[in-house]
Amino acid sequence: MKWRLELVRAPRFVQREFAYWTRARRLERLFKRAMVMITIALLALVTATSQLGRTKVVEFATSARWAVQGLVGLEPDRGEIDSRWRARRELGVALTRPALRRAFDQAEPGLQKLMIYSGLDPEHALLRWGNFDRTLLLPSTTFEADDRGRSYRLKPNVRSVWLRHITLKEGVLGFFLVPDRPELPAAMEGSGAIRVDGSEQSTNSWGCRGPEPNPNATLRGLVLGDSFMQALFIGDNDVPSENLRRLLHDHYHVDVSILNTGVLGYSPEQYYYSMIEYFDRIKPQFVIMSVFANDFGNEFEVIEGGGDRDEARYWFGEIAQFCRTRGVLQLTVPVPFEMQLASARKEGYYPGIVSNLSQTTGLTYVNPIESFVNTHLKKTAERIRAKQPTVNSPLFNGEIADGHFSPLGSKVWADVVGERLILLLDRLKLTGRLKISL
């Protein structure tokens, strides 16, 4: 006889909730679901009606698609890249407009008066993209919009001067290059602004800084660049292109005309469109492209290895190809960073990035930094002997807290570039590729 042991399961007791508590928990779940749905709907509404939201959604979708294309070795279409940049820049301008309005409303009456005189008030200011990926506030009295690739340009036939010691709230990046007219002193009263004597500049009838261009000159050049070539805070006779023009004239004893298309905030894309705008008008035998670290992004990040190399590579290639197909000599010249003179050079990132991406040969790549260092040491020694301060380099505008070329720095740049340019022009003449008498 077999015995079977069976386990008897104890009855299960389920604690029941009161009806009102069950209803409360059900309502709570419904409320949470409703809040989630409302939040999603609001986000969708904001995205649909907000320029910021739309731009972010499109950027996310575009980045995802490009990432998938990259897995199979496909490059993004250039038209798509340009559209993406255009959307970013339009967004930057749209977000800056209310900031400008707040900055103007918060300014003291004296500063408001100066902003109105300069064309920097919300009703007249020029908000355009520059410095690679930033939104700039420009005075409409000295700058004008350019929708053919350059974003903005200097107005023709304007005499202007720089003002300092002006701070706008709300983080708006503004420039006070204002018309030098008899009414300026009255407009400056109560603003706290200080005129930078010696910084007066003039534009010619083509809207470029410098003397009137001469398309019939024996030797003609075109300079592409940013604020270093526009030459902030120094006079017309000290601009790099003007120093170079005099050097070439003294060497060859012929008429020389150099069109300086440098404008503050320009980057390689704007260099290219400046060249397109003026090339056929001046018909240059040489083109000089001046490059600085902020052509790739924030200059302090670039010198540490950051920056957008792909965008610079594209526009450098377009400039090089344009000149090559026309048989025009093109030089690439990186601007020395003042901190690289006495501190760590870190040239592997800048100007190393320029030599890697410029698509020019060693003959046409000109790095002026050694001449800058030598001149810096000589002038600093003179200051020490004269018991003068040596905190700032005499090649830059450090005495007014500005990092652009001083008149001396501008001349050293022209001497270095001019020496190489003369050697290259003489070489072209010997090989019969330069059809002018020098």
C-alpha positions, 0 to 999 in steps of 0.5 A: 500500500502506497502512501501519498503525501499531499500538500494542501494549499492554504486558501489565498486571501486578497485584501480588497480596496475600498471603492473610493480608493480604487477610483482615486488611484484610477483618476491619478493614472488618468491624470498622469497620462493626460499630463504626458499627452499635454506635454507632448502636444505642447512640445509639438506646438512649440516645435511647429511654431518656434524657429528655435524648435524647428531648427533643432528638429531639422538639425537632429534629423539631418545629423542622423541622416548624415551619420547613416550616410557616413556608414556607407561612405557617402558625403552630405550634399553641399546644398544641404550643408549650405541650407543647414548653415543658413538655418543656423545663422538665421536662428542666431539673428532671430534670437539676437534681435530681442537681446538687442532691444533689451540692451538698448532699453537698459542703456543710459540715455547718453549711450542710446543717443550714440547708438542712434547716431551710429545706426546701432539702435534696434530700428536701424542696426545690422544683425548679420552672421560673421566670425564663422558662426556668430551673430554680429551687431554692426552699425548701419552707418558704416556697414551694409547687408550683402546677400550674395555670400558675404553677409555684410560689407563696408559702405563705400566712400565713408570716413569713420573712426573707432570708439572704445569703452562701450559695453552693451548688456545682454551679451550682444557683440557690437562694434562701434566703428562710427562715421567721423562727422562734425556731429560725433562729439555731441553724440558721444556726450554722456555715453562714456565712449572714448575716441581712438585717435589715429584709428580713422579709416576711409573706404573707396568707391568699391566699398573697400578700405584703402585708396581708389583701385586702379584696374590699369596698374601694371601690378595688381593684387587682391587681399582676402581677410578679416579684421587683421586686413581691415586693420582695426584701430590703425590709420589708412597709411598703416594698413597691411595692404598699403604697406605691401603696395609701397614695398612692391612699388619701391622694388619694381618702380611701377604702378601697383594697385592692391584691393584690400577686401578684408572686413572684420568678422569675415571667414573663408566662405566670405573670403571666397565670395569677396574674391568672386565679387572683385576678381574680374574688376581688378584682374589681379596677378596675385591673391593673398589670403590672410587667415586667423584662428577664428576662421575655424571657430572660437580662436582659443578652442582652435589653438587647443585643437578644436574647430570645424576643419571640414568647412574650412577645407571646402572653402580653401579648396574653392579659393585655390581651384579658382586661382589655379584655373585662372593661372593666378598666384595665390599665397596663404598667410596665417596671422600670428597669434600674439600669445604664441610669441612669448607663450607656448606656440602650439603650432600643431593646431594653429597655424598647423591647421592652415598649412594642412587645409590650405591646398597650397605648396610650401612655396606659397604658404607664408608663416610670418611668426619667426619675423614677428618673434625677432622683431618683438625681441628687438623692440622689447630690448629697446624698451628695456634700455629705455626703461619702458613697460614691456607687458605688451608686444609692440607688434599688437595693440595691447596698449588699448587691450586689442589683439590686432596688428599695431602699425609696426606689426602691419609693416612686419607682415607686409615685409615678410609677405612682400619678400616671398611675393617678389621671389615668386613674381620674379620666378614667374617672370623668368619662366614666361608665365608673368606677361608684364614688364617688371 
